[in-house]
Amino acid sequence: MTESAAPTTDTRLQHVGEAVLVLAGSYLIAGIVVAVTDPLTAAVVGSAADSNMAKIARTIIQYGTVIGVVAFYLRAIDTDRLVRLAVPSRRTIGLIVGGTVVLLGSQYAINQLLQLANVAPGANQAVLTGVGYPLYYLAMIPVSLLFVGPGEELLFRGAVQGRLSESWGQWLAIIAATVLFGLSHVPAVTGGFGAQLSYALLAGVLGVLLGYLYVKTDNIVVPAVIHGSYNATLFAGLYLGEIGLL
């Protein structure tokens, strides 16, 4: 078997450019689609455009659009090369369960350490939206599993990490995708520097673990389900707290 040629500087730069463009383009197009469909969203949910139900609808539209944009990009450059998906085996199901538990445990440990350091943990605005409105948290459980988890993993692990790994190596690609993942979420974090630091730490654990498991299993379903399950579990806990059962 002949060894493949080392990637050139031009190829490396091309892959970085593609990764940045697909990331920025996905969010830009999703934002435009959300804005254009806002009047229809308000009409369908039957309430004000800033209501919680409208926010849920916007989330579905946003991540549905991201999935569509990334799918178009992957098809254009050969999906099979970057992203593979398959029905999880018993082994990968075990990895999914274990990965979700590790992420939840990491979140708890990081929050405890920050509290010991008198640093308030950061919170995503999507979490604060449902305070006093438990049905929002309940609705976000399937939305996380079906849209948010798959959408972000196709984008960050499939398109960004997958493309960068072709010329930069697996670990540099994992780290780059993780950094971009964290930075893309910082604007949605409430609070000051400490809050953003806590979220960055959690995003780092999340991104590295998901990136590693994607490489290990070569199946985008694994990080997508872990990510969706992690978010869904958090929303389930918030829902139970809102109705007084937790």
Helices and strands as residue ranges (DSSP letters): H 9-45, H 52-77, H 79-82, H 90-116, E 123-124, H 125-128, H 134-143, I 144-148, H 149-153, I 154-161, H 162-168, H 170-185, G 186-188, E 189-190, H 193-217, H 221-242
